[in-house]
Amino acid sequence: MRDEVPVGAVTVGVDDSETCLVALRWAVREAQLQQRPLCIVHAYDPHPVVYSGWGATFPGLDLGDALDAAAEKVLHQARHLVREQAPDLPVTLVWSTLDAREALAESARSAALLAVASRGRGRMAHLLVGSVGQWVAQHAACPVVVVRGEIDAAGDPVDHRWVVAGSDGTPASQAALELAFDQARLRHARLTVVRCLPADVGGLHRVPEGPVAERTPEGRALEETVAKLAAEHPEVRVEAEVRRGSAAGYLTHVSEGAGLVVVGSRPRHGPGPWGFGGVRRAVVEHSRCSVAVVPGHPGSDD
């Protein structure tokens, strides 16, 4: 990497696509709200291999110089847009010749938060639906926000100030709830914390999907957790909701009216409701608004 990511910066991956510019606006606003510096990261391959019927060829130095110049242009255009939105915001430009996943994960080691576009182009392509976004959201050391939806010129979601957070009742989701409260406070948004329980959709005594009216042990535990965080953030309007049914399905459904959905990510592999292949993956792929994926606190892995 050329240059270093400032410790505690809000970092954003960019290319020259329109969706990356939307993510950039969101990241600028986030840096302003958190009073942190902004770091703009661009990854590219300076020596691409071209395959044809004649085999693999390596472009000459002229093309390599052109690619270097193109990368520099992408970064300086991004900085120009930042200057228009936030003239006094400290900005660091970083360009990397690593694979996009490696570049973003490396930047996350120092960052407070990493923002990526829902889709990109070139070496930063498919930051959401492809392997890059899912991989980074699972492995990054800091929270990752996949920016999606309509973002205004100031970097705020248009007409959607509702934050929704999913909790599975384990310590691994505690960090996600903390970030959700912070986002609601910074963006003057109301917050809903959701816990979804399994639904028995068949059998004689089936339990249907939908809100849980009775007080359950899971509901009481959720209320206690939310009450503790609410006491630390008295300015946040928050409600807790316990439902039966698919957590991925419900969080994706409510994302249509939200500005941000927050989910946790356990630092492990394998199947599980919130681990790789579970709720996190489904929400990141199908949400209609931005999604924050938050790694659990150290020691919360179960």
Buried (B, 14 or more C-beta within 10 A) or exposed (E): BEEEBBEBBBBBBBBBBEBBBBBBBBBBBBBBBBEBBBBBBBBBBBEBEEEEEEEEEEBEEEBBEEBBEBBBEBBEBBBEBBEEBBEEBEBBBBBBBBBBBBBBBBBBEBBBBBBBBBBBBBBBBBBBBEEBBBBBBBBBBBBBBBBBBEBEEEBBBEEBBBBBBBBBBBBBBBBBBBBBBBBBBBBEBBBBBBBBBEBEEEEEEEBEBEEBEEEBEBBEBBBEBBEEBBEEBEEBEBEBBBBBBBBBBBBBBBBEEBBBBBBBBBBBEEEBBBBBBBBBBBBBBBBBBBBBBBBBBEEBBE
